[in-house]
Amino acid sequence: MAGDAHGPLEQFRIKELVDIPVAGVQLDITNSTVWMVVAAAGVIAVMVGGTRKRALVPGRLQSIAELAYEFIAGMVRDTVGDEGRKYFPLIFTLFMFILFGNLAGMIPYSFTFTSHIAVTFAMAAVVFVGVTVLGFIKHGMHFFSFFVPPGVSVFMWPLLIPIEIISYLSRPISLSVRLFANMLAGHTLLKVFAGFVPALGVAGILPLAFVSALTGLEIVIAFLQAYVFAILTCLYINDALHLH
C-alpha cells in the first residue's frame, strides 16, 4: 500500500529533495524539512505581522496573535502558576509550531510532519529531558521523592516506586504517540474516503459529504492535539517545580 502512488499511506512518505552529504552524514533536505520551515515561517509571520502595529482596535492578524498569546498565557498561569511565566516562550513555541504543522498538513499536496513519530518523539524527548533537568536543578536529589507516593506505607514502596518510575519514563512515548497517531489516522481516513468519491461517480456524493465533515473534524483535532501537547508539557513542568 505504501508503495502505491495512490495509496492512502503514500502521503506520509518522506521524499529527498536535496542531497547534502557532510562528513559521511546525510543532511538531506526533505519534504518534511520544507514543511517544518513553512510552519515555522508561518508562526513568525503571524506573530510579527500581528504585533507590528499594536492598534487600539486590532485587525484580523493582530487579533489572532493576541488570542494565541492570551490563550497560552492563561494555560501556563492556571497549570503552573506565577513560576511558569519564564517557561511561557517554550510552551507558546511548541503550541504554535505543532498547530501550524497540523493545519499545514490539511493543504492539498502538502506534508504533515507531525504524522511522523520521529518528529513528535524528538519534541517529546526535548520536553522530557528539559523537565527532568529542571527538577534536579530545583530540588537536587530530593527530586527522587517524586517517585514515592505521599502517604503510602513503606511496605508498599517496592511495588509502587517501580510503577511510578515506569509511568514517568513513558511520558515521552505517550506524548509523542498521541500526536503522531491522531494525525496519521485522521489523514489516512480522509484519503481513503476521498478515493471513493471519483470511483462511485454520482453516488460519490455521500462519501464527499463525509469527507467534508471529516475535514472539519480534522481541523478541530489539529487544534486539540496542539493544545494537549502544550498542556501536558505545562503539567510536567508543574510536577518538576512542585513535585507532589
C-alpha positions in Angstrom: 0.0 0.0 0.0 2.8 2.4 0.9 4.4 1.8 -2.5 1.3 2.6 -4.4 1.4 6.2 -5.7 -2.3 6.5 -5.0 -2.4 4.6 -1.7 -3.6 6.3 1.5 -0.1 5.9 3.1 1.8 7.5 0.2 1.1 10.9 1.6 3.3 10.1 4.6 6.4 9.1 2.6 9.4 11.2 3.2 11.0 12.3 -0.1 14.5 13.5 -0.5 14.6 16.9 -2.3 18.3 18.0 -1.9 21.1 15.6 -1.2 23.6 17.1 1.3 26.3 14.7 2.4 28.5 16.2 5.2 31.4 14.1 6.6 29.7 10.9 5.8 26.4 12.1 7.3 23.3 12.7 5.1 21.9 16.1 6.0 19.3 15.9 3.2 16.5 18.4 2.7 13.3 16.5 2.5 9.6 17.4 2.1 9.4 17.1 5.9 12.2 19.6 6.3 10.5 22.1 3.9 7.1 21.9 5.7 8.8 22.4 9.1 10.3 25.6 7.7 6.9 26.6 6.3 5.3 26.0 9.7 8.0 28.0 11.5 7.8 30.8 8.9 4.0 30.9 9.3 4.2 31.3 13.0 6.8 34.1 12.7 4.8 35.8 10.0 1.6 35.8 12.1 3.3 36.9 15.3 5.5 39.6 13.7 2.6 40.9 11.5 0.2 40.8 14.4 2.3 42.7 16.8 3.8 45.3 14.4 1.1 47.9 14.5 -0.4 47.3 18.0 -3.5 49.1 17.1 -6.1 50.0 19.7 -8.7 48.4 17.6 -6.9 45.2 16.5 -7.1 43.9 12.9 -7.6 40.3 12.0 -3.9 39.3 12.2 -3.4 41.2 15.5 -6.5 39.6 17.0 -5.1 36.1 16.1 -1.8 36.9 17.7 -3.3 38.4 20.8 -5.8 35.5 21.2 -3.0 32.9 20.9 -0.8 34.8 23.4 -3.6 35.2 25.9 -4.7 31.5 25.5 -1.3 30.1 26.2 -0.5 32.6 28.9 -3.7 31.6 30.7 -2.9 27.9 30.3 0.5 28.4 31.8 -0.8 30.6 34.6 -3.6 28.1 35.5 -1.4 24.9 35.4 2.0 26.1 36.7 1.2 29.4 38.5 3.4 32.5 38.5 6.6 30.4 38.4 5.6 29.2 35.0 5.9 32.6 33.3 9.6 32.0 32.5 8.6 28.9 30.6 5.9 30.6 28.5 8.2 31.0 25.4 8.8 27.2 25.3 5.1 26.4 25.7 4.0 29.0 23.2 6.6 27.9 20.6 5.6 24.2 20.9 1.8 25.0 20.7 2.1 27.3 17.6 4.7 25.1 15.8 2.5 21.9 16.3 -0.7 23.8 15.4 0.7 25.3 12.2 2.2 21.9 11.3 -1.1 20.2 11.8 -3.0 22.8 9.8 -0.5 23.0 7.0 -1.0 19.2 6.6 -4.6 20.0 5.6 -3.5 21.8 2.5 -3.7 19.6 -0.6 -0.3 18.2 -1.8 1.3 19.3 1.5 3.1 17.1 4.0 2.1 16.6 7.6 5.4 16.3 9.5 3.5 15.8 12.8 2.3 12.4 11.4 5.8 11.0 11.8 6.9 9.5 15.2 10.5 10.7 14.6 9.3 14.3 14.7 6.9 14.0 17.6 9.2 11.9 19.7 12.0 14.4 19.2 9.8 17.2 20.6 8.6 15.0 23.4 12.2 14.0 24.3 13.2 17.6 24.5 10.4 18.3 26.9 11.1 15.2 28.9 14.8 15.8 29.3 14.3 19.5 29.9 11.7 18.9 32.6 13.9 16.2 34.3 16.9 18.6 34.3 14.6 21.3 35.7 13.5 19.0 38.5 17.1 18.2 39.6 18.1 21.9 39.4 15.2 22.9 41.5 15.2 20.1 44.1 18.6 18.3 43.8 18.5 14.7 44.9 15.1 15.4 46.6 13.7 15.1 43.1 13.7 11.3 43.6 10.9 11.8 46.2 8.6 12.4 43.2 8.6 8.6 42.7 7.4 7.9 46.3 3.6 8.4 46.5 2.8 10.6 49.5 1.0 8.9 52.5 1.8 5.4 51.3 3.2 2.8 53.7 6.9 2.0 53.4 5.9 -1.7 52.8 4.2 -0.6 49.6 7.2 1.2 48.2 8.8 -1.8 46.4 5.5 -2.2 44.4 4.6 1.5 43.8 8.0 3.0 43.2 8.7 0.9 40.0 5.3 1.7 38.8 5.9 5.5 39.3 9.3 5.2 37.5 7.8 3.4 34.5 5.0 5.9 34.4 7.5 8.8 34.4 9.7 7.2 31.7 6.7 6.5 29.5 5.8 10.2 29.3 7.8 11.0 26.1 6.3 7.9 24.4 2.7 8.7 25.3 3.2 12.4 24.4 4.6 11.6 21.0 2.4 8.7 20.1 -0.8 10.6 20.9 0.1 13.4 18.4 1.5 11.1 15.7 -1.3 8.5 15.9 -4.1 11.1 15.6 -2.5 12.9 12.7 -1.7 9.6 10.9 -5.2 8.0 11.5 -7.1 11.2 10.5 -5.3 11.8 7.3 -5.4 8.2 6.3 -9.1 8.1 6.8 -9.5 11.3 4.7 -7.5 9.8 1.9 -9.5 6.5 1.9 -12.9 8.2 1.8 -11.7 10.8 -0.8 -10.8 7.9 -3.0 -14.4 6.7 -3.1 -15.7 10.0 -4.5 -14.4 9.6 -8.1 -14.8 5.9 -8.1 -18.5 6.0 -7.3 -19.5 8.7 -9.8 -22.8 10.2 -8.9 -23.1 8.0 -5.9 -19.9 9.6 -4.6 -22.0 12.5 -3.1 -22.3 10.5 0.1 -18.5 9.9 0.7 -18.0 13.6 -0.5 -20.2 14.8 2.3 -18.5 12.5 4.8 -15.1 13.9 3.6 -16.3 17.4 4.1 -17.4 16.7 7.7 -14.3 14.7 8.4 -12.2 17.7 7.2 -13.9 19.9 9.7 -13.2 17.4 12.4 -9.6 17.1 11.4 -9.2 20.9 11.8 -10.6 20.7 15.3 -8.3 17.8 16.1 -5.4 19.8 14.8 -6.1 22.5 17.4 -6.9 19.9 20.1 -3.7 17.9 19.6 -1.6 21.1 19.8 -3.4 22.0 23.0 -3.0 18.6 24.6 0.8 18.6 23.8 1.1 22.1 25.3 -1.0 21.5 28.4 0.8 18.2 29.2 4.1 20.0 28.9 2.7 22.5 31.4 1.7 19.8 33.8 5.1 18.1 33.6 6.8 21.4 34.3 4.5 21.9 37.3 5.4 18.4 38.6 9.1 19.3 38.3 8.7 22.5 40.1 6.3 21.4 42.9 6.8 17.6 43.0 3.8 16.1 44.8 
